[in-house]
Structure formats: C-alpha cells, structure tokens
Amino acid sequence: MENNCLLQMKGISKAFGSNKVLLDISLDLHNGEILSLLGENGAGKSTLIKILGGIYSSDSGEIYIDGEKKAISTSAAAQEYGVRIIHQEIVLVPHRTIAANIFLGREPRTSLGTLDYKKMVSESQKIMDEFGIDLDPDSLVCELSLGLQQQVEIIKAVSANARIVVMDEPTSSLSESETEILFQIIEKLKKKGVGIIYISHRLDELFQISDRIMVLRDGRVINTVPIAEAKREELINMMVGRVLDKYYVRTKNEIRDIALEVKGLQHKKLFSDISFQVHYGEIIGFSGLVGAGRTEVMKAVFGGLPHDGGKILLEGIEVKIRKPRDAMEAGIAYVPEDRRGEGLVLLNDVEFNIGLADIKDLVKGIRVRKSKWKKIVDDYVEKFSIKITSPRQKTGRLSGGNQQKVVLGKWLAIKPKVIILDEPTRGIDVGSKAEIYSIINDLAADGAAIIIVSSDLPEIINMCDRTYIMCEGRITGELSAEEFSQEKIMTFSTMTGIEKEEAV
Amino acid sequence: MKEKKKIVASNSFTNYFRRNLGSLIGLAALSIIIGVIAPKLFSGTNLLNLLKSNSVNAIISCAMLMAILLGEIDISVGSTVGLAGVVSASLITDFGMPVGVAVLVSLLVGVVIGIINGMSIAYFKVPAFIATLATQCIGRGLTQVISGGISIRVRNDAFSNIAMTNIGGVSVIIIYAVIFLLITWLLLNKTKFGYYIYAIGGNRQAAEYSGINVKLFNALPYVFSGIACAFCGILWTARLGSAAAMLGNGFELDAISAVVIGGTSMSGGVGTVGGTVLGILIIGVLQNGLNLMGVNSFWQYVCKGIIILLAVIIDVIRKSKEN
C-alpha cells in the first residue's frame, strides 16, 4: 500500500511554547488526488502545510514521499522533493517580470555561465500555453491584477516539476471567473498525476473539486471523508465541534429614512458617476469583481481617498468629507478590507485597538479616561464573544475572526450611523463568520445603515436588502432582494460601459 | 485593467530612455543652465576632469546601489575608503612593505568590514543603518589611531602609478570606474547574485519561499561594497600621494544622492545601473558647476542635502501614484 502513496505524513506534532498547535496529525495523498483540508482558523492547517513546505520544523513525526522517509528542513529541500506551496498571500517580487518570478531560485544558465533570461521567457511561455494562460512573460508582476498574480504563482509552483502542490486559500481574493480558470488549471494538474492539498473555507468549492475532505479542529484530525459521503452540515459540525443552527442571520427590518446618499461621485482615474443611497435599518451590498472600484468608492466616502466631484449627503444635508476625521464626525465608520494592514495596530493589544477610533473621547487633554476605556473594551469583548486571554493580548496573535471582531468593536465604539464593511468575512472561519453575520444583523435591527462590499455572492444574497453592482469604476446595476440571483449579479459585474449602453 | 500591457525588454534603448526620462531631463537642464553661466563646463579638459573627479563616487555608487536595492543602506562606505587608504599608506611608508602586499592588506580590510556589516545585518538582524553607522564609527576611529590624526605621505612610484597612469589620454581612474560599472551591470542583470538582490529587496518572503539563501545573498553585497570602497581608498591615496585621517569623509552622501537621483527606490527592489550613471553625472555636473561659479564648499553641502531630499520625495510621490 505504502508504495502507492505519493505523500504520507505520520504523527506530526508541533507546539509553539506551551501552545500545542498540532497533535499527532497523519495524512496520505495519492497521485492525481485532491485532498482538501477544512478547519476553522487556528485549527492547524497553515502550520501543517508550513511543516510540509520546510518553513517550520515539526517536533515529532515523519514525512514519506513515494514511501521514502524525507527530512524537510528548509524550503529548498521541500522544493527538491517536488513539494510546492502556494501561500494565501501572494509572494512574488512585484517589480520583476513574470518570467523572472517563475524561475526565481532556479534560473537557467547560458553556456557562458550567465543567467539565460531568454530561456526563462520562452519556457514560461510554454508552460503558460500549456495551462491556457494568456500573459506576456516579459511584463512586470506589479502591473497584474491579484487574480492574474495568483495564476503566476501557480505557474511558478508547477513549472518546477512539482509533484505535490499545496494551495492555501487560493480563491480568497479571486473573482468567480478567475476561480473557474484556477479550477481548470487544477484539473490539468490532476490529470498529470500531481497530488494536491487544497485549503479553503468555501465549502462549495471543496465539493466541486475534492476527492477527499479532511477536517481538522484544534490541531487534531477529526475525520477524513470521501467526497461522495460528505455532507455539508456534518462537515460544518465537525469543524466547529458544535451544531451550528444557522449560518446567515437576517431579520428583515422596517426601512426608515435615507441615511447616506451619494450623488455623482467622481475620481479621475478610479470611478465615475457613482450614485447610491442607504436607509437606516437597511443593509445594502456592493458586488462586482475584484478591481471594479468598490473599495475605492468606499474609501472616498470615508475620506481616505480624494474625490474630484459629486456630493455626499447625510440625512439630506451635504457634508464635506476630505479626511477620515470628517467622515467619523459625520457618523460614518469604515471597516477596511485589509484588516491586518489598515484596521489594526498588530503590535498593540486588544484594549489599545478597540479604543483607537474613539480616542478623542477617551483622552481629554493629558487625562486618559481609563475606566471608560476599559468598560468599552469589556463590553465589546463580551458582546462579540472575542476569544482573548486578556485585553492586553497583542492583536497580531489573534485569529482572523477575532481580529475582525476587534476592528468592528473599534468602529462601533464611536457609535456610527452608517457602517461600511469591506469584505467583512474574507479569510474568516465558518464559526466566526456566522457570529459576524449576527452582529451585522443586530446593528441593522438597531437602526444603523450598513453597506457591505463583498465578492462572496452568497453573502450578498443572504444578508442584503439591495445590492449595487460595479464594473470598471461604474455602477452597472442595482437589484433588490427579490431579484437576487448569482447569474444576474455576475452579468452586471462583467458589463463594461459599451454593453451597458446597449442594454439600455 | 490593462493586463496585457507589453513591457519592452529590459535592455532596450527606448526603455532606458523612458524609464530615466526624469533624470535625463534633469541632467540636460542642469548642463544648460550651468553651461550658460559658466561656458567652461563644456570644454574638453573640464569634462575629462569632471569624469575623473567623479570616478571614485561612481565606484562607491555601485556598492551603494546594491545596498539600496536590498532596501537597506551602507553608510560605512566613506570610512572604509579612509581606513583602507591610511592602511595602505602606513604599510608602505611606516613599515616598508611592498606595494602588492599593502594593496592586498587594504583590500582585505575592506572585506573584513564588509563581512562585519553583512553578518550583523543578514544574520543578526541589526538594521542596516545602525550596523553600518557602527562600522563607520569603528572605521573612523581606527583611521585616526593608525594615522595619529595627520596625513601619511607615500613616496612610491609603483604605488602612485595605480592612479596616475593615463591610457590614450584618459586617466586610468575613469577606466576603473567604467569597469566597475560594467561589472555591477553584469552582476545585477546576468547573475544569481543580482537576481537575488532584486528579489530580496522586492519581496524578501518571496525570495525565502523560493528556496533562496536569503541571508547569504543579503550579506554578500556588503562584502562587495567593502572591496569597492577599499579599492577607492587605495586609488585616492595613490592619486594624492598621501592619506589624510579625514579621507573619505562624506562620500556616503554623494553615493546615496547618485543612486537615489538615478531612480532607485529607497524601499528596495527597483533601480538600475543605467539610472545610477545618470545620478552620478547629475551630482558631478552640479558640483563642477558650483566650483566653476566659485560657490564655497559649505554651500555645496547645503545644495547636496536639498537635492537628496528632493530625490527621495520624488521617489515617494512616484510610488504613491503607482498605487
């Protein structure tokens, strides 16, 4: 049996200090098989694949490739054995060409001993043709969209005769069509006999491509099920370790007065003619592909980006927003997409971060209102059930879900009337997602006006009363909850200016 | 989004022109303005002089370019020039060593400083600014100790020939500079050494995950820098016939200016030898022009400081526009 196995990991354990992250994990992977790893953040998936990739070393356990025991202590060693990891965040060198990135670390040489760039270009072209990717290998990586950069990552991984490819949430920043292309590439790899370990929080995807699904929780393997026997609810229950009654929480509210209205907002490069409105008690969505300009519009409304024209009205009165402070004073909060980069001061603790937006109120002159600060922090920690050891815990160490709750707490502390949430559940595990949906629902029920920017269509469809759809910097459509369907939203998302005029 | 935007192959002339348009215009404007005020700028002897007096800066700029491409900096360059110069002079004059030995030992001093810099930065994670500030301090101290605070004269024809020879009417110093620029171009564009410098400076994690020995390739450029600076120290001493304790003072400033004006990003990963050459020329023409116009050297410092600041501000603006 063992000889059939491409990869076997046996009894892998790992602890960081006293924190046991992996406990006796074993898995096997066959040629041409797609094994999915499912688990909440902190379940140990990332640690496991970092051990396989030679980035961490395990405290105990063994790794066999083709039945032979291998010591994988560096990423160079992992690559030598044909293990390639595609990390969640894109790790390419931005100002180098696609070809230079693909061959990074194993550049071919000419007979003179210098590096052979021409060969890198032609070889890259060959591999990209093979996988049906239409890119110029001589263009710079920083000029590509995230989705295309992801494709370069994959090409880079598979170009080196990869035998085992690990993909850590490869679709978290991809649009639907980009995801489709990714799946086609995965199919081709599978046919070539490459073994794939696939990590994703999106269950639909796992059902679409996996052969087997392995569920991890708290550093242990809970179960491994063949796809034919897998059931969605059972997987979720295995993953969270409790029965989750409902995933999306939404109670319909009475829609009240207009809270925020934007009229003809312009930016000379990023977006044009943006008009929309949101009422108190309402949740509206902004869908579209990555790069459609949704985040930029929201940043402009919040004063983080300048705008060149148009009006922003709050309760019917025009407000001038030039910087985030203006928006905050008007009662607008913006929870950014990039919570680690823009939402949190990672080196600081939970208490500091939650108080940060409201600091004007918490610090009067040189006096810090400690008890009020502490009360706000305790309130939100309890209300959102943020899992922390103490308010002094560094936010950089928290899971994605808990980080997002801290950011939410930070913004709710200023009691905003309009709350803009940019990709509120990206990269967050299923359990925390449900909790965040419940928080959003409560906020709307309490009368806040909420805007959700999301690439996750089920999220828009299940949470929003209405959605606007953007493409190439313009609003191409608006749908009410009754009209929602994935197909309609996708049609508007890919509608460029010309097609729109034809449609009208 | 325009995904298929074609980038012309990196070695093409038009691409060079387009990428360095700002510096080219700057150099042309500067030359015209100074040429009008002091027409002597364009005389043949002055131009050769200009090249000669900027050759040492060109060599040091090659080293500085690598450090800045890594997203780091090497401010110990000037003191390494001084130390190597004083060591070579002292070995020949005070100890009567043969020229070959003196040169080799001086270069070795550069290697040692480079290794200390590289080790502390790449292996012990000392921020490059602090690490090279420390070695700068050490180098300056040792230079004073060896020289006793005064100039050491060197009377040795073989030694002075290192810098005083002319080949076809062109000073050999200019030729050294051209060779260094060529070597640096080759290293950066045709070898792993250069590819990995760009990779580490552009995205260290990507380099690490690609199986590159990041520490080694982070450290090696500092050794190159040490050797280049030591060579400059020898050149300078051979040219002047003496090594002063203050030799090399402020050289880091000229090199940083040249590299940054040449379009190299302070955050690493972006920059070329071609751009740096323009930066060197801009600094050279400016300094030469200010000399021709009789501006005193203290005001020249003020000018240089302002120019560095402007160059970095332009870099920052350029980057924020990219986003």
HADDOCK unambig.tbl for C-alpha pairs under 7 A between the chains (distance, minus, plus):
assign (segid A and resid 75 and name CA) (segid B and resid 209 and name CA) 6.10 0.50 0.50
assign (segid A and resid 75 and name CA) (segid B and resid 211 and name CA) 5.13 0.50 0.50
assign (segid A and resid 76 and name CA) (segid B and resid 211 and name CA) 4.13 0.50 0.50
assign (segid A and resid 91 and name CA) (segid B and resid 205 and name CA) 6.49 0.50 0.50
assign (segid A and resid 91 and name CA) (segid B and resid 206 and name CA) 4.58 0.50 0.50
assign (segid A and resid 92 and name CA) (segid B and resid 203 and name CA) 6.68 0.50 0.50
assign (segid A and resid 92 and name CA) (segid B and resid 206 and name CA) 5.28 0.50 0.50
assign (segid A and resid 93 and name CA) (segid B and resid 199 and name CA) 5.75 0.50 0.50
assign (segid A and resid 93 and name CA) (segid B and resid 202 and name CA) 5.11 0.50 0.50
assign (segid A and resid 93 and name CA) (segid B and resid 203 and name CA) 5.07 0.50 0.50
assign (segid A and resid 93 and name CA) (segid B and resid 206 and name CA) 6.39 0.50 0.50
assign (segid A and resid 94 and name CA) (segid B and resid 202 and name CA) 6.30 0.50 0.50
assign (segid A and resid 95 and name CA) (segid B and resid 202 and name CA) 6.71 0.50 0.50
assign (segid A and resid 95 and name CA) (segid B and resid 269 and name CA) 6.64 0.50 0.50
assign (segid A and resid 95 and name CA) (segid B and resid 270 and name CA) 6.52 0.50 0.50
assign (segid A and resid 104 and name CA) (segid B and resid 210 and name CA) 6.31 0.50 0.50
assign (segid A and resid 105 and name CA) (segid B and resid 210 and name CA) 5.52 0.50 0.50
assign (segid A and resid 105 and name CA) (segid B and resid 211 and name CA) 6.06 0.50 0.50
assign (segid A and resid 105 and name CA) (segid B and resid 212 and name CA) 5.49 0.50 0.50
assign (segid A and resid 114 and name CA) (segid B and resid 190 and name CA) 5.12 0.50 0.50
assign (segid A and resid 114 and name CA) (segid B and resid 191 and name CA) 5.52 0.50 0.50
assign (segid A and resid 115 and name CA) (segid B and resid 190 and name CA) 4.97 0.50 0.50
assign (segid A and resid 115 and name CA) (segid B and resid 191 and name CA) 5.44 0.50 0.50
assign (segid A and resid 135 and name CA) (segid B and resid 4 and name CA) 6.40 0.50 0.50
assign (segid A and resid 136 and name CA) (segid B and resid 4 and name CA) 6.60 0.50 0.50
assign (segid A and resid 136 and name CA) (segid B and resid 6 and name CA) 6.98 0.50 0.50
assign (segid A and resid 138 and name CA) (segid B and resid 7 and name CA) 6.30 0.50 0.50
assign (segid A and resid 138 and name CA) (segid B and resid 9 and name CA) 6.89 0.50 0.50
assign (segid A and resid 139 and name CA) (segid B and resid 6 and name CA) 5.91 0.50 0.50
assign (segid A and resid 139 and name CA) (segid B and resid 7 and name CA) 5.02 0.50 0.50
assign (segid A and resid 143 and name CA) (segid B and resid 3 and name CA) 6.99 0.50 0.50
assign (segid A and resid 144 and name CA) (segid B and resid 3 and name CA) 5.69 0.50 0.50
